[in-house]
Amino acid sequence: AYSLLLQYNQRELHKLRQKSADFDRNSVSRTYQFRENVVVMRMLFKMAGPFFTTMIPAFVFYVLYISLPKTEESEFVRMFSAAMFDWWIGIVCCLFGLLFPFSDVRFRRVAIRTPIFRSLQQSK
């Protein structure tokens, strides 16, 4: 579904670019919207690989939680795995939420105006 939506946006953007120079305000805004859709979707696609790679430990914690028997001896490990799963999901989501604006030049220019992203950029 994601790739179909990306192809649709790219196709519509191409159609709008092929029109004559007679643009009204509606076609200009549609062109801008399709361009932004394509940029965001490419950026999300670029971040998908690292995101799923960093989610491997969460998957391991979940498998450990469901595979251990529900006995008193393994209860601590099961609950620790559940807690680590929750913690890991939170850490990864915060990390990627902070890294999202730096994955594309357009968003980086806007993000650098905010204090938190400016301090992150300067700490590199």
C-alpha positions as CSV (number, residue, x, y, z in Angstrom):
1,A,0.0,0.0,0.0
2,Y,2.9,2.4,0.8
3,S,4.6,1.9,-2.5
4,L,1.3,2.3,-4.4
5,L,0.6,5.5,-2.6
6,L,4.1,6.8,-3.4
7,Q,3.7,5.8,-7.0
8,Y,0.4,7.6,-7.2
9,N,1.8,10.8,-5.7
10,Q,4.7,10.7,-8.1
11,R,2.4,10.1,-11.1
12,E,0.1,12.9,-10.1
13,L,3.1,15.2,-9.6
14,H,4.4,14.3,-13.0
15,K,1.0,14.9,-14.6
16,L,0.8,18.4,-13.0
17,R,4.3,19.2,-14.2
18,Q,3.3,18.2,-17.8
19,K,0.4,20.7,-17.9
20,S,0.9,24.0,-19.6
21,A,2.2,27.1,-17.9
22,D,-1.4,28.1,-17.2
23,F,-1.4,27.4,-13.5
24,D,-4.1,28.6,-11.2
25,R,-3.8,28.7,-7.5
26,N,-5.4,25.3,-7.0
27,S,-3.0,23.5,-9.3
28,V,0.0,25.2,-7.7
29,S,-1.1,24.1,-4.2
30,R,-1.8,20.6,-5.5
31,T,1.7,20.5,-7.0
32,Y,3.2,21.6,-3.8
33,Q,1.2,19.1,-1.8
34,F,2.2,16.2,-4.0
35,R,5.8,17.2,-3.9
36,E,5.7,17.3,-0.1
37,N,3.9,13.9,0.0
38,V,6.7,12.4,-2.1
39,V,9.4,14.0,0.0
40,V,7.9,12.7,3.3
41,M,7.2,9.3,1.9
42,R,10.8,8.9,0.6
43,M,12.1,10.1,4.0
44,L,10.0,7.6,5.8
45,F,11.2,4.8,3.4
46,K,14.8,5.9,4.1
47,M,14.2,5.6,7.9
48,A,12.3,2.3,7.8
49,G,15.4,0.1,7.5
50,P,17.2,1.6,10.5
51,F,13.9,1.7,12.5
52,F,13.2,-2.0,12.0
53,T,16.8,-2.9,12.8
54,T,16.7,-1.1,16.1
55,M,13.5,-2.9,16.9
56,I,15.2,-6.3,16.9
57,P,15.9,-6.2,20.7
58,A,12.3,-5.4,21.4
59,F,11.3,-8.4,19.3
60,V,13.8,-10.6,21.3
61,F,12.3,-9.3,24.6
62,Y,8.8,-10.1,23.4
63,V,9.7,-13.6,22.3
64,L,11.5,-14.2,25.6
65,Y,8.4,-13.1,27.4
66,I,5.9,-15.3,25.5
67,S,8.2,-18.4,25.3
68,L,9.1,-18.7,29.0
69,P,6.7,-20.8,31.1
70,K,4.4,-19.1,33.5
71,T,6.1,-20.4,36.6
72,E,7.4,-18.7,39.7
73,E,11.0,-19.4,38.8
74,S,10.7,-17.6,35.4
75,E,8.3,-14.9,36.5
76,F,11.1,-12.4,37.2
77,V,12.7,-12.9,33.8
78,R,9.3,-12.7,32.1
79,M,8.4,-9.4,33.8
80,F,11.9,-8.0,33.2
81,S,11.5,-8.9,29.5
82,A,8.1,-7.1,29.4
83,A,9.6,-4.1,31.1
84,M,12.6,-4.0,28.7
85,F,10.3,-4.4,25.8
86,D,8.3,-1.3,26.9
87,W,11.4,0.6,27.7
88,W,13.0,-0.2,24.3
89,I,9.9,0.8,22.4
90,G,9.9,4.2,24.2
91,I,13.6,4.8,23.6
92,V,13.5,3.9,19.9
93,C,10.4,6.1,19.3
94,C,12.0,9.1,21.1
95,L,15.2,8.6,19.2
96,F,13.5,8.4,15.8
97,G,11.2,11.3,16.7
98,L,14.3,13.4,17.3
99,L,16.2,12.1,14.2
100,F,13.2,12.5,11.9
101,P,13.8,16.2,11.0
102,F,17.5,15.5,10.2
103,S,16.8,12.9,7.6
104,D,16.0,15.4,4.9
105,V,17.6,18.8,4.0
106,R,14.2,20.6,3.8
107,F,13.2,19.5,7.3
108,R,16.7,20.1,8.7
109,R,16.6,23.8,7.7
110,V,13.3,24.3,9.5
111,A,14.3,22.1,12.5
112,I,17.5,24.0,13.1
113,R,15.4,27.0,14.1
114,T,14.1,25.2,17.2
115,P,16.3,25.2,20.3
116,I,16.4,21.5,20.9
117,F,17.4,20.6,17.4
118,R,19.9,23.4,17.3
119,S,21.6,22.0,20.4
120,L,21.5,18.5,18.9
121,Q,23.1,19.8,15.7
122,Q,25.8,21.6,17.5
123,S,26.7,18.7,19.7
124,K,27.8,16.6,16.6
